[in-house]
Amino acid sequence: MKVAVWDTYVKRTDGKIMHFDILVSSATTEQQVIAFGKVYLSRKGLASVVLSSKECKFCHMEKAPEAVARSIVQNGFHILELENCG
């Protein structure tokens, strides 16, 4: 499965910059990507963190590993945590 990778940087409530990628099917709209990012942030207890098209940008397309593809089929998206996501 080819997926779209959306590079995302948000400022956490403690001031640290959180970096993660939102991986979605190529047919997913920007509004859907941002909504998925907000779901993720809410699950991390960071629902108040600002996430808009300013913080979340399309980066590239790539072939997803099988586990990531399954996650996207089941949930609509997959998050790749990169920095300060813990």
ABEGO torsion letter per residue (X at the ends): XBBBBBBBBBBBAAGBBBBBBBBBBAABBAAAAAAAAAAAAAAAGAAABBBBAAABBBABBBBBBAAAAAAAAAAGBBBBBABGAX
